[in-house]
């Protein structure tokens, strides 16, 4: 399918209305990148938290089912380490956003 035809067939306003149901955001005729990022940040943090939880569950399950195999134990420990690093990154990112709201007097969440 031709990309121009695809772009004409997609109703972008309906797409924006379904993704960003906030009336304040939809009422704006000219969405900026900052508006889009501000609208997506809560969903991104929730998704990151769920992925982190899943990674920690997989690491724990890997440790439980390793049956003493050193390769499986190291793999599970690696996943656990990555999960903890991911938690720290998510935690710091969330608080940086909160601090930026206060410093720059923004309304992100």
C-alpha positions as CSV (number, residue, x, y, z in Angstrom):
1,X,0.0,0.0,0.0
2,X,1.3,3.4,-0.9
3,X,2.3,5.5,2.2
4,X,0.5,8.6,0.9
5,X,-2.7,6.6,0.6
6,X,-2.2,5.2,4.1
7,X,-1.6,8.6,5.5
8,X,-4.8,9.8,3.9
9,X,-6.8,6.8,5.1
10,X,-5.8,7.3,8.8
11,X,-7.9,9.7,10.8
12,X,-5.2,11.2,12.9
13,X,-7.5,13.3,15.0
14,X,-9.5,10.2,16.0
15,X,-6.2,8.4,16.8
16,X,-5.1,11.3,19.0
17,X,-8.5,11.4,20.7
18,X,-8.3,7.6,21.5
19,X,-4.7,7.7,22.8
20,X,-5.0,11.0,24.7
21,X,-8.5,11.2,26.1
22,X,-7.6,14.2,28.3
23,X,-9.9,17.0,27.2
24,X,-7.2,19.6,27.8
25,X,-4.9,17.8,25.5
26,X,-7.4,17.1,22.8
27,X,-8.7,20.6,22.9
28,X,-5.4,21.9,21.8
29,X,-5.2,22.2,18.0
30,X,-1.4,22.1,17.9
31,X,0.1,19.3,19.9
32,X,3.7,19.6,20.7
33,X,6.2,16.9,21.4
34,X,6.2,18.0,25.1
35,X,2.4,17.5,25.3
36,X,2.7,14.0,23.8
37,X,5.6,13.0,26.2
38,X,3.7,14.4,29.2
39,X,0.7,12.4,28.3
40,X,2.6,9.2,27.7
41,X,4.9,9.4,30.8
42,X,2.5,7.8,33.3
43,X,1.9,4.9,31.0
44,X,5.6,4.5,30.3
45,X,6.3,4.3,34.0
46,X,3.6,1.8,34.6
47,X,4.8,-0.3,31.7
48,X,8.4,-0.2,32.9
49,X,7.2,-1.2,36.4
50,X,5.3,-4.2,35.0
51,X,8.2,-5.3,32.9
52,X,10.5,-5.0,35.9
53,X,8.1,-7.1,37.9
54,X,8.0,-9.7,35.2
55,X,11.8,-9.8,34.9
56,X,12.2,-10.2,38.7
57,X,9.6,-13.1,38.6
58,X,11.5,-14.7,35.8
59,X,14.8,-14.4,37.7
60,X,13.3,-15.9,40.8
61,X,11.7,-18.7,38.9
62,X,15.1,-19.3,37.2
63,X,16.8,-19.6,40.6
64,X,14.2,-21.9,41.9
65,X,14.4,-24.2,38.9
66,X,18.1,-24.1,38.4
67,X,18.6,-27.4,40.3
68,X,22.2,-26.5,41.2
69,X,23.3,-25.9,37.5
70,X,25.9,-23.2,37.7
71,X,25.0,-21.8,34.2
72,X,21.3,-21.5,35.1
73,X,22.2,-19.9,38.4
74,X,24.4,-17.3,36.8
75,X,21.8,-16.6,34.2
76,X,19.2,-16.0,36.9
77,X,21.6,-13.8,38.9
78,X,22.2,-11.8,35.8
79,X,18.5,-11.3,35.3
80,X,18.1,-10.3,38.9
81,X,21.0,-7.8,38.7
82,X,19.4,-6.3,35.5
83,X,16.1,-6.1,37.3
84,X,17.6,-4.2,40.3
85,X,19.5,-1.9,37.9
86,X,16.2,-1.3,36.0
87,X,14.4,-0.5,39.3
88,X,17.1,2.1,40.2
89,X,16.8,3.7,36.7
90,X,12.9,3.8,36.9
91,X,13.1,5.2,40.4
92,X,15.6,7.9,39.5
93,X,13.7,8.8,36.3
94,X,10.4,9.1,38.2
95,X,11.9,11.4,40.9
96,X,13.7,13.4,38.3
97,X,10.4,14.1,36.6
98,X,8.9,15.1,39.9
99,X,11.8,17.4,40.6
100,X,11.5,19.0,37.1
101,X,7.8,19.6,37.8
102,X,8.7,21.6,40.9
103,X,11.8,23.4,39.5
104,X,10.3,24.4,36.2
105,X,6.7,24.8,37.4
106,X,5.4,22.2,34.9
107,X,2.3,20.0,35.0
108,X,3.5,16.6,33.8
109,X,1.4,14.2,35.9
